[in-house]
Amino acid sequence: ASSFIASLAAGTSWLDVSFQTPPAPCVEASVSLWVRRTAGGAVERVPLQAPLKYTFLGSVLGAVSPASGMIFPGSGGVHLTLVLENILASSSLALSVTLHAGPSGGAGEACTLHTATFYPTARQVVLSVSTPELPLSLAGTLNISVSGATALPLMAPWTYLAPPPVAWDVESTVLDGVARAWTPLHDGSAPASLTLANLASMYGRAFNQVQVRVGGVLALSSSGVERSGNAIVSFSFNPLAVGVGMHPLNIAALWNGAVVANISASPSSSAGWIEVRDLSTPLLAALAPAAAPASGGTLILLGVTSALSLLSAGASGVAFDLEGSGGALVRGEVLAAVSLPDWESKGPAYLAAMNRAGQLSRASEALASEYARVDSTLAAAVAASPETGANSAAVLLIVRTPSGSASGLLQGVLSLAATGARVVSFDLSLVPSPNTAPVLLSAATEMGDQRGGLG
């Protein structure tokens, strides 16, 4: 109890009293104010209008600062300050601090205790600790416990933050030594580099190998290096192998063969995409024959310069149509697309084309002569071209005319099947089939008439 002397101010009927209660480790205690009106006078007991309630808190782990952090491998852990409240013991405590994965997280991982400072008046112990590094799989709410201060460990929640996600740095892409996200179509190597944010060992993503795919095609070479919490990824690819158009990147970072991060371009974002542009103007150098039966089935051989887009698309990626005066299209068939060097050397693509278009090699003497002039005319056009790599950009295509087309002068159209973009147009005359049976007009042997030798 507390005792004190207070006097009413003149002209007042109330008394403002402040006092300190004694320790009372119970749930509730009643408090009365004993008042002696005058020295030596009677004593009155004046109860308070509301009882004074005591709450015993007990020992608690009252504060953990910071309340969250990133402790994945490579982070170095986090320094924490812990405050133990209502500690009645002396400062000579054998304390230990542990991080647990949830209430039933097993033995947990020990933290490093640096200092423990006891404040008797405040009944507090302030701990300075460092957390261990924990696997990324444990990210989320953990429990931190302090043992040795009380009979049972004191616990409090703590949040293990996952690292920021790997992300594209949109402005970092460099292609062919220029800050841009496109490269012209060509048959060769296109060097590229870009930055991936948050791909680094400080975020638990140490790597010693990267794999890059451009539109699903594995890059010719790739490498990566950490820099200020990010990764600079360098690679090269063949634009001809990838083809014309927009292509998503996929980059996998690996550590001794195990994937530690994998990021792919999103269809809803421009980040992580590379474009291959066809800056050439394909030109038809020659075709044979220039006229064919309207009944269809005729093989047309075309020689086209500056046609990397057709070559990279291949026969399956090129469409051939005949367009009449009304604009209606009748779809034909593309049998082969062969580069001029492969055609001239009778390489694998040429042999495959001949197997698929067998009647090309069985053409009449006059038609075979027309076919032969196509590749020679194309070769001459390439030789006269100032364009670098013109020879490898020249292509010979074999197409088959459709049936059901109207007769007359029609327009043939070669386009990219994926986009419908027209690449080459040309005139083709379709001749109607005769209604009468064929008539033999003349016949001659190698002697120039109807005579011939025996044997």
ZIHU-V583380 format. One record per helix or strand of 2 or more residues. SS is the DSSP state (H for helix, E for strand). FROM is the first residue (numbers start at 0). LEN is the number of residues. If there is no record, write none. Layout:
ss from len
SS FROM LEN
SS FROM LEN
This chain:
ss from len
E 27 2
E 31 5
E 42 5
E 51 2
E 59 6
E 67 2
E 78 7
E 95 5
E 108 2
E 111 8
E 123 7
H 135 3
E 139 8
E 153 7
E 166 2
H 169 3
E 173 2
E 181 3
E 189 8
H 200 3
E 208 6
E 216 2
E 220 7
E 229 8
H 238 4
E 244 11
E 257 7
E 272 5
E 282 6
E 290 3
E 298 7
H 307 6
H 314 3
E 317 6
E 328 3
E 332 7
H 339 5
H 347 9
H 357 4
H 364 19
H 389 4
E 394 6
E 407 9
E 421 10
